[in-house]
Amino acid sequence: MSFYPPSLVNLIKQLSKLPGIGEKTAERLALHILRGSVKDAQALAESISEAKETVRLCSVCYGLADSDPCHICRDATRDQDVVCVVEQGTDMVALEKSGAFKGRYHVLQGCLSPMNGVGPDNLRIRELVERLKKGKIKEVVVATGTSVEGESTANYLRQVLEGSGVKVTRIASGVPIGGDLKYTDALTLKRALDSRHCL
Ligand SMILES: [Zn+2]
């Protein structure tokens, strides 16, 4: 690696910090960028800076957004009574792509995982409870994944929301066991949502 010019070594170093990118892959990506046009390299660099500067968390749903509240939270045509609770912004994107859900979202920013030191306080659960206190929401659809962590998060939410006067439902088991929402196809997601049941 030290045979490369310092700036190239630095690019490889930066790329290898990305998840799932080892040094070999980083080297291949860096050389690919160098082989491409200056325009493409600039577009890549600028898109990283721009995304970093403009994308933030929506203060209502905690999804990724470039405005606050995000376009979904601002959309008056969407059902305001139903909130779908998901683990990550990527799950929200998967549900949006499926077109199966027309309500609002609440992104927990993860799921309960004592093994990894993730407890209720690390998730946006308190914010969800606060949101429900405003009284507009009639149903919470828990759409966490079907992994052990996803299920225990769903159970925890059921306990927390018990007695809140809000109907709590869980998406049906159409989502494969251990499955991540974002890897589930649109039709399965739609079926899972349509046949949700009370928690
Ligand atoms: Zn939002």
Residues whose N, C-alpha, C, O or C-beta is under 5 A from the ligand:
A	BS01	ZN	C58 V60 C61 Y62 P69 C70 C73
